[in-house]
Amino acid sequence: MDKEIIETVLLEVSEEVQHSNTLIKECNQAIIENTKQVTNLFNKLDKSQVKVPAIDMGKIEILIDQKFEKFSSQLDSFPKKHSFRILLFPEHGTTSHCKVVFGRIFFWLVILCIAKYAYLLGGKWITEH
């Protein structure tokens, strides 16, 4: 009984090895074909020799300098405004600023009232004793 089991297992393993060998051969053939195609593409790219035209950077720098001079002269021609302002509230983000400021004001007013009445109660307590 042990011999039969061993023989069937060995047969199955040998079939799987043969099947994997055939798959490996097919993969190798596909790899060889792909490498041939890639080398053909590289050869075609080498033969094509695309030439890029030369760009004269001197002319471009002259044009940029001219445009920059025009732009800077336009900026200088604008009138300059100098103003003095006292801002009680910020120009941007007023809602968050108001929440923080007025929330803190209410808190400090309550603390001030508590401190005032604690001072008055302390004064009365000192005068009575």
C-alpha positions, 0 to 999 in steps of 0.5 A: 500500500505504501508503494502505491501511494509513493508511486502515484505521488512520484508520478504526479510530481514528475508530471508537474515538473514536465509541465513547469519545464514546458512553461519555462521554455515558452517563457524563454522563447517569449523573452527572446522574441521581446529582446529581439523586438526591443533591439530592433526598436533601438536600432531604428531609433539610432538610425533616425537621428533627430536633429534639434535646431539651435536656439540663439539665446542672445536674442532671447535675452535681449528681448527679455531685457527690453520687456523688463525695462518696459515693465519696470518703467510702467511700475515707476510711473504709477503714483505711490500712495502713503497712508496712515491708518489706525485699524481697530479691526483687521481687514481680513479674518474679522469674524475669527478676530471678533470671536477671540477679542470679544470672548476675551473681553467678556471673560476679563470683565467677569474676572474684574467684577469678581475681583472688585466684589472680593476686594469690597468683601475683604474690606468689610471683613477686615473692618468688622474684625 
